Amino acid sequence: MDLDIADQEVLRSFLIKLYGSQVNKWPMNEKMFETTYQLLDESSKCSDLMDLVPRPYAPGKSAIKYLTKQARSILLRQLKTREMHYLSCVRTTAFSLKHNFMAVASGL
């Protein structure tokens, strides 16, 4: 199944945000879409783990209240159904998969 022009432009726009103007030379085809799907799948794993990281502690606050609030926040973040990814996760995953995108772009 080939991507239509609108889908190609959405995909290209997303990839430009990660890899810059070099994406304009890349073919927006099914293989590029599958590689982007892989990027988002791996990024979501990272984002799920980021939900478990406590947020920064504000000096002068009660440590007990902070820990209680963080434990509650971690649980609530895990219970949310979301379709978002942490930007740091997307960028890190994009960096680690850049060679995959370059291979697809060169026809491999």
C-alpha positions, 0 to 999 in steps of 0.5 A: 500500500503506497502512501498518498501525497497528504500522508507523505507530507505529514511523514516528511514534516515529522521527520524534518523536525527530527533530522532537518532538511536532508529529509527533503531528499528522502523518499516517503514510502512504505518502508520509511513509514515502517521505520518511523513506526519503529521509532515511535514504538521504541520511543513509547517504551522510553516514555513509559519508563519516564513516567516512573521518574520522580520529578525534581524536588523543591528545596525547603519542602517537606521530604515526606510530603514530596515522596508521597506526592511523587508516588501518587503522581507516578501511579497516576501517570501510569494509569493515564491512557495517552498517546504522547511521547516525551520529546527527549525519548523521541529525540534519543530514539531518532538519534539511535535509529538515524542509520536505519533512516539513512539506509531506507533513504538510500534504497537499502 
